């Protein structure tokens, strides 16, 4: 292998993807910038969403699913384009991300799958980018 040839995996691309995310097609005319939720981030979100409660004479850990979904979505959604409210652009803000996650189940599933999928398999993302 020639020393001038680039490696198959560039760490700069991983850092960029983790910081900025990738623009993915949500539906015709709508792009969403999604950052990957890596296993380390996912563990952190799980810890933040877990509380100890007293049940049956002992403490047990319980995950607050709503809080976990909120943390994941607020981190994962870095931006969007093509979403409007009437004639006005629907800005990507924490409140509007929450609105989309709570009121559009397809959007919610797309973000969950995309964010967790981006964090777990860079090869699949590269393959999808090649197809597009």
FENGITA-V448466 format. One record per pair of residues at least 12 apart in sequence whose ideal C-beta (glycine too) atoms are under 10 Angstrom apart, sorted by the first residue. I is the first residue (numbers start at 1). J is the second residue. Records with the same first field share a line. If there is no record, write none. Layout:
BEGIN
I: J  J
END
This chain:
BEGIN
8: 123  126
9: 122  123  126
13: 122  126
14: 36  38  122
17: 34  35  36  118  119  122  125
18: 35  36  37  38  41  118  119
19: 35  78
20: 33  35  78  79
21: 33  34  35  36  75  76  77  78  79  114  115  118
22: 34  35  36  78  114  118  125  128  129
23: 78  79  80  81  129  132
24: 80  110  111  114  117  118  125  128  129  132
25: 82  110  128  132
26: 80  81  82  83  100  104  106  107  110  111  114
27: 82  83  106  107  110
28: 82
29: 81  82  83  84
30: 80  81  82  83  84  107  110
31: 79  80  81  82  83
32: 76  77  78  79  80  81  82  83  92  97  100  107  110  111  114
33: 76  77  78  79  80  81  92
34: 73  75  76  77  78  79  80  110  111  113  114  115  117  118  125
35: 75  76  77  78  79  114  115  118  119
36: 75  76  114  115  116  117  118  119  120  121  122  125
37: 71  72  73  75  76  111  112  114  115  116  117  118  119  120
38: 115  116  118  119  120
39: 116  119  120
40: 119
41: 71  72  75  76  115  116  119
42: 68  71  72  75  115  116  119  120
44: 71  75
45: 63  67  68  69  70  71  72  74  75
46: 61  63  68  71  72
47: 61  63
48: 64  67  68  70  71
49: 62  63  64  65  66  67  68  69  70  71  72
50: 62  63  64  67  68
51: 63  64  67
66: 101  102
69: 98  101  102  108  111  112
70: 94  97  98  101  102
72: 101  111  112  115  116
73: 94  97  98  100  101  102  107  108  111  112  115
74: 94  97  98  101
75: 97  115
76: 97  101  111  112  114  115  116  118  119
77: 92  94  96  97  98  100  101  107  111  114  115
78: 92  97
79: 91  92  97
80: 92  96  97  100  107
83: 96  100  104  107
85: 99
97: 111
114: 128
END
